[in-house]
């Protein structure tokens, strides 16, 4: 199977249906088919609470999910990817939209730009590996009028690549908006991009287990190269390995908006002053001290998902009880805490003793998480999630090596 087919996440039924339709379009059959497509096959699309449509994923771990939250597909784009940004619309704006899907994130960016724009320019580089997924964007009803602009850009590229044959989108792209569509592996795209180019990066893969290659340290190092000093990366996930990957790629990290999920996503920036909210305290502790914080690695930016997942599993195994505290029963979050549950306490302290930490309330335990005593939800240049995580890592290493207490 090709990487394109392996990486796409829309359901097999939709994938086959879309490909069949565009095969027919290229063969010159009824030009009205695309206009009528949604009315004919609307059962393949999922209506979300704000009136916009999503698509079902293929079966993953015996589950089928939608590409967007049921709370609202287009609302999710505004809440998670637009609101956290600090765009200066008096200046030109450049956005990199990774896993652009059916175009909602780009459309939300266009809408916000047109609402706030004076005389500046907007450039969006959309990257999506699946032609069929992009083509779905042509077939769903537009949830906002700006989605028609995105549709035109998608249609132009699909025609250029001989996937679509007909120019049916009559919306014109404004002269001060430039939307480029890249239909390829985002890892290859990003390596060709210029340094210091983007004010924002939208990172919206379906899941880390489905596409760990798009959450790796090496991929994020490319983000660090192409993003501007005050730029922001936004992603929906609160995953510990993803947040650690940002840290290893030299980003500061903060909490993203909560929308349609119990936990907020993640924001990352080269500049800590662009990030207002710290990660939750326990998240910082687990990233710094637990093997769950081991990130995904893709050294040459060309490994498949299975290889990347296996590499992380092996690294976690080697780190556990050696350089990291076991993630079992969320052990690290109990450091410096009194525990009433004796059974749980015994399990926790068995894990801790393997790292030279005698108990949850030992001086060593308190020393490791001491920086969390100064935790503040509102972070700044000096008191922030990155600095606390790095500090705890150093302290754990010192305790494990037996150097705790030395000056």
N, C-alpha and C positions, 0 to 999 in steps of 0.2 A: 504494500500500500504506500502511496506517495505521502510525503509529509503534509501536503495540502489537505488530502483526504483525512489523514490521521488527526490533523489539528482542528479541522472544522468541528463545530459543536452543535449545529442545528440537527434536528431529528432526521433519520434516514428517509422517512416519508416525505418531509418537506424538501429535503435535498434532491431526491429523485424527481419530485414534481416540478421544482423550479428548473432543473436542468432539462427536463423534457419540454417544458414550455418554451424555453429559449432556443432549444434545438429546432422547434417548430417555427419560432419567429425567424430564425436565420434561413429556414427553408422556404420562407415566403408565404406561409399559410396566413390565415385570417388576421389582419392587423388589429382587429378589435379585441383580440384575445386578452391582451395585457390590460386593457381598460376594464374588461369584465372579470378578470382573474380573481380578484378578491371576493366578489359576490358569489362566484362559483365555488371557491375553495376556502371560504372564511372559517370553516371548522378547523383548519390547520393552524389558525392564529388564535392568540389568547388575549382576550380583552382584560385590561387592568383597571384598577379603580378610578383612575383619572380620565378614562376614555381612550387612552392610547393602547396600541396593540403590541404584544410581544410574540415570541415564537418558542415552541418547546425545544428543549435540548434533546440530543440523542441519549439513550439509556447509559447512565454512568453509575457504577456500583449499585445496579438494580433500581435506580431512581431516575425519573424524568422530571426535570425542572424547567422553568421558563428562563429566558435569557435576562429578564428584568424582574424586579420585585413586583409582586401583585399589587402593592400599594399604589403604583403608578410608574409606567415605563419612562415617559417623558419628564415627569416630575423628578424622578431619580436623577436624571441628567442634570437638571437645574440645581438640585439640592447637593449632590455629591461632587459635581465637577465644575459648576459655575460659581456658586455662592462662596466657596472657600478662596477663590482667586482675588487678587488685589490689582486688577488691571487698571492701568492709567490710559483711558481712552483718548487722551489728547496725543498719545504716541501710537505708532504702529504696533500691532499685536501679532505675535506668531505662536501657533499652537500645534503640538504634535499629538494626534489622536490615535493611540495604539489599540488595536482590536476595535475598529470603528463600527463593526456590525452593520446594522441597518441605518446608521447615521444620526441617531438621536443626540449623542453628545456634541457632535459637530453642529447640528441644527440649533441646539440650545446656546452654543457659543455664538453662532450667527445672530440669533434673536437678541441676545444680550448686547452684542456689539452694535446692532442697528438701533437698539433702544437708546444707547448711551453715546453713540459715535458723533463726533463733530466732523473733522476732515481727515481722519487717520485711515490707515489701511489694515485689513485683517487677512492674514495668511493662515490656512489650516492645511496640514499635511495629514491625511487620513491613511492609516495602514490597516489592511484587512487581508488575510491570506485566502479567504474563501470567496470566489466570485458569486456563488449561489447565495451566500449570506448577504453580500452587498445587494444582489438582485432582489432579495426580499424587501429591501428598502424602497425599491421602485414599486412594489406591489401592495404594501400596506397603506391604508389611508393616512395622510399626513396629519399628525396630532397638532402641529402648529404650522403656520404658513411658511415659516423659514425652512421647514423640512423640504419644501419644493425646490429650494435653492440647492440643498444637498443632493436631492434626487437628480437634478440636472448634471451636477458634477459626477455623480456615480454613473449615470447613463452615458455620459461622454467617454468615460474610461472603459466601460464595458463594451461600447461600440468599437473603440480603439483596439481593444484586445479580442475583437471578433467573438464576443460572447452574446451581446445584444446586436440587433441589426437595425432597429427603428429608432429614430429620434422623435419620441412622443411627448417628452416633457417640454412644455412651452414656457416655463419660467425662465427668466433671464437672470444670470448671476450679476449682481451689481459690480461696477467697474472697480470699486475699492475693496472687493472681496475676491481672494484667490484661493480656490480649494483644489488641492492636488491629491489624487487618489493613487496609492501604491498597493497593488494586489500581489503580495509576496510575504515571505517570512520577515517579520519585523526585525529580527536580529540582523538580517542582511541590510535592510533599509537603514537602520540607525547608524551602522558603521560608515555609511556614505554621507551622512549629514555633517554640516559645518559646525565647528565649535561655537559655543555661546550664541545659539540661534533662537531659542524658544523661551517665551514668557511662561508657558504652561505645558505640561505633559499630562494627558489623560491616559491612565493605564487601566484598561477594562477587559482583561481576559475573563473567561468564564469561571475558572477556579485554579488555584495553585496546583492541585493534584492532576488536573487535566492539562495544564500548560505551565509546568515549573520552569521551562526554558524562558518564559517571559517574566519571571520573578527572580532571576539569578543575580548574584553579586556582579558578575561580568556584564550583564545586560544593564544593570543600574549604573555601572561605571561609565557606560556609553551615555546614559542619561545625564550623568554629572558633567560629562564633556560638552554636551550640546545645549544644556540649559543655561540661561543667563543667571547672574549672581543673585538676583531677586526673584528668580522663577520658582514655581511651585509644581511639584508632581502630586497628582491626586489619584488615589485608588480606593476601591470600596473595601478592601480586605483589612482585617485587624490581625492577621496572622503573624505570629512571632518570627518565623523564619524570613518572612518578607520584610518586616521592620528591621531585623538584624542585617539583612542584605543592604538596605538603605544605609545603615550605619557604616558597614564595611566599605561602601562605595563613597563615603565621605559626605553624607547628607546629615542634616539635622532632621528630626522627625517630630510630628505632633499628631494629635487626635483629629480625625476628620469628622464630618457631620454624621449624625445618626438618622437614618431614613430607611424604613422598611426592614430594619434589623435591630437586634438587641444591642449591638455594639457599633461604635463609630468606625469609620474607615481610617485611612492613614494619609497624612500629608507629609511631604518631604521637601526640603529646600536647602540650598547651600548657605542661606542666611537665616539664622535662628529667629531674627526679628520679624520674619514673614509668617511665623507659626505661633498662634496665640495660646493654644491649649496643650498641656502636657498629656502624655499617655497616662492611663490609670496606673497607680502605684504598683499594683500586682503585675501588670503587664511589663513594666520596666524590670521588675525583679526577675521574672521568668525569662525575659530576653537575655538579661545579663548573666544569669547563673545556671539556667537549666539547659539540658540538651535539646529541649524543644526549640530553643533559639538558634540552633544550627541552621544556616541558610542553604539555599539551593546554589549549586555551583555548575557552571557550564564553561570550562576554561577556554575553549576555542569558539564558543558561540555557534556550535553546530551539532551538539548531542541531541538525541531523541529524549522524549519524556521519561521513558523507562530507565535509561542510563543515568539521568539526573536524579531521579527518585532513589535509585539504588545507591548512588554515590552518597546522598545525604543520609540514608539509613545506615550505611557503613560508618560514616563520620560520627553520627550520633552514638553508635555502639562503642566506638573507640574513645569518645569523649566522656561517656558516662562513667562516673566515679574516678576519672583521671583529671580532666580539666573542667568538667561541668557536673553539677549536682543532678542526680536522677530526676527526671520529670514525673516519675511515678507519684501518685497522689498529690501532685502539685507541690512537692516538698519545699522548694525554695521560699514560697510565700509565707511559710510558718517561721522563718527566721526572726528572732527577737520577739516571738509571741508566746504567751502562756497557752498551753493546750489542755483542755478538759477531757477530751476523748482519748482515753488511755490506749486503746487499740490503735487508733490512728497515730498517736504520738510515738508508739513503738516503731511503727513502719517509717515514719518521718525520720526519727533519730537514727535508725539503722542506715538510712541513706546518707545522713549528715556525717556520721562517724567515718564513713569511707572517704570523706573529704577533709578529715582532721577537724571536724566541727563537733564537739562533744555533745551538745544539746541545742535545742531551739533558743534557749535563754543564756547560753554560754557567752563569755566575753567575745569569743571568735564570731559567733552568730551576730551579735550586736554590732561588732566592728564592720562586718561585711556590708550591712545595710544601713550603716550610720547616716549616709547621705540622704536617705529617705526621710530622716527627721526634719529636713528642710524642704520637703516636697511642697510644691505650690502648683495648683492647677493652672494658673496663668504663668506661662513660662517667659523667660527673657534671655538675653545674651549669655548670662552666666548660670542661671538656675533653670536648667531645661532637661528634657528626657535624655538627650544624647550624653550630656556630661555626667548625669547620674549613672547611666548604664555603663559607661566606660570606667567610672570610678569603682563601681561594684565588681566589675571584671578584674581589675587590678588587685582589689582586696581579696577576692576569692583565690586568685593565683598565689598571693602571698601566704594566706592561711594554709593552702594545700601544700605548698613547698616547705612549710614548717618555719617560715620566717616571721610569723605573726609575733608582734611584741618587740621586734628588733627596731632600732632607730635607724 
